[in-house]
C-alpha cells in the first residue's frame, strides 16, 4: 500500500519500526498526524504492516482495541480501532512472552474468534458473523507501546498498530452455540493476585458487536477478514503491567483458562 520514501506516513513508520528493533520507545507521534486525523494514522499502520509482510511476516488476523466506552471517552473517540496480528505474535497457553519481545508490556484478557469463512460484505449481520465463526478461545493480549511511557492518543495507538505486542491462545476450542458470551465473567491474576475483572458486556456491549464493527470496517476498506483469521475482540477488563517472571492467568467462565509468563532476561 505504501512505498517507503519521504512521505510523512513512511517517516513515522520507520521510527516505529526502529523503536521495535532497538527496544527504545519514541516520543508521541500525534502532532505529525493531527492534520490528517485517524485516516493518516492508519496510513502509518499500513506502512508498518507492509514492511512486515515484505520482511516475510504473515498476517493471521486482527485485533480490536478501544472497545471500552470509558477508554473511548478518555481518548475523545467514538469508535474502536484495529491492528494486524502476525504469526510470530502468537503464543500457546503456557508459553512465556520472550524477554524484550514486547516494549512496555501490559496484559488483558479477552475472547478470540477463529473464522472458517470470509466476511467480505460491508453490511455483515450477526447471522453472517455466526456462520463464519469456526470456534472461540480464551485469550490474553500482551499489549505493547512503541510510544514512551504509554503517552498515547487515538492517533498514536492506531499508528502503532493499535498498541500490539503478542497474543496467547487457549487450547480448548468451543463452538459459538455452546456459550453466551454476554454471560462470560473474566478474572485475570498476576502471580495469583486478582488484578482485573470484567464480563462480556465490557467489550462494546458484546464481543460479537466488536467483531461486527471490525468485519464491516475491513470489508469497506477492501481488506476483509478471511477464513482462518484470528480476531481478538477486545479487553473484558483493564490492562495490567507485565513483570518479568510473573505468571498471568486469565479465567473466562465457560471458555476456560489461558496462561502466560513474563520472560526473564537471559
TAPEGI-V170541 format. One record per residue. N is the residue number from 0. SS is DSSP state (A for helix, B for strand, O for the rest). PSI is psi as a letter, one per 20 degrees, with the letter a starting at -180 (NA if undefined). Layout:
n/ss/psi
N/SS/PSI
N/SS/PSI
//
This chain:
n/ss/psi
0/O/h
1/O/p
2/O/q
3/O/n
4/O/b
5/O/j
6/O/q
7/A/g
8/A/g
9/A/g
10/A/g
11/A/g
12/A/g
13/A/h
14/A/g
15/A/g
16/A/h
17/A/h
18/A/g
19/A/h
20/A/g
21/A/h
22/O/j
23/O/o
24/O/q
25/B/r
26/O/r
27/O/q
28/O/j
29/A/h
30/A/h
31/A/i
32/A/i
33/O/g
34/O/g
35/O/i
36/A/b
37/A/h
38/A/h
39/A/h
40/A/h
41/A/h
42/A/h
43/A/g
44/A/g
45/A/h
46/A/h
47/A/g
48/A/h
49/A/g
50/A/g
51/A/g
52/A/g
53/A/h
54/O/j
55/O/j
56/O/q
57/O/p
58/B/p
59/B/j
60/B/a
61/B/q
62/B/q
63/B/p
64/B/r
65/O/l
66/O/i
67/O/p
68/A/h
69/A/g
70/A/h
71/A/g
72/A/h
73/A/h
74/A/j
75/O/k
76/O/r
77/O/k
78/O/q
79/O/a
80/B/r
81/B/r
82/B/r
83/B/q
84/B/p
85/B/q
86/A/h
87/A/i
88/A/i
89/B/p
90/B/q
91/B/q
92/O/p
93/O/i
94/O/q
95/B/q
96/B/o
97/O/p
98/O/p
99/O/i
100/O/h
101/O/p
102/O/p
103/O/l
104/O/q
105/B/q
106/B/q
107/B/q
108/B/q
109/B/r
110/B/p
111/B/p
112/B/q
113/B/p
114/B/q
115/O/i
116/O/q
117/O/q
118/B/n
119/O/k
120/O/p
121/O/i
122/O/k
123/O/p
124/O/r
125/A/h
126/A/g
127/A/g
128/A/g
129/A/h
130/A/h
131/A/i
132/B/p
133/B/g
134/B/r
135/B/q
136/B/q
137/B/q
138/B/q
139/B/p
140/B/p
141/B/n
142/B/q
143/O/q
144/O/p
145/O/j
146/B/p
147/A/p
148/A/j
149/A/k
150/O/m
151/O/q
152/O/a
153/A/h
154/A/g
155/A/g
156/A/h
157/A/g
158/A/h
159/O/k
160/O/l
161/O/k
162/O/l
163/O/q
164/O/e
165/B/r
166/B/q
167/B/p
168/B/q
169/O/r
170/O/j
171/O/n
172/O/q
173/B/p
174/O/q
175/A/h
176/A/i
177/A/j
178/O/q
179/O/o
180/A/h
181/A/h
182/A/i
183/O/p
184/B/p
185/B/p
186/B/p
187/B/p
188/B/q
189/B/o
190/O/l
191/O/i
192/B/p
193/B/p
194/B/h
195/B/p
196/B/r
197/B/a
198/B/r
199/A/h
200/A/i
201/A/i
202/O/n
203/O/k
204/O/h
205/O/p
206/A/h
207/A/h
208/A/g
209/A/g
210/A/h
211/A/g
212/A/g
213/A/g
214/A/g
215/A/g
216/A/g
217/A/h
218/A/g
219/A/h
220/A/i
221/O/j
222/O/m
223/O/r
224/B/q
225/O/q
226/O/p
227/O/i
228/O/q
229/B/p
230/B/o
231/B/o
232/B/i
233/B/q
234/B/q
235/O/i
236/O/a
237/O/q
238/O/q
239/B/p
240/B/q
241/O/p
242/O/q
243/O/p
244/O/i
245/O/q
246/B/p
247/B/p
248/B/p
249/B/p
250/B/p
251/B/o
252/O/p
253/O/h
254/O/h
255/B/b
256/B/q
257/B/p
258/B/q
259/B/r
260/B/q
261/B/p
262/O/q
263/O/q
264/O/p
265/O/NA
//
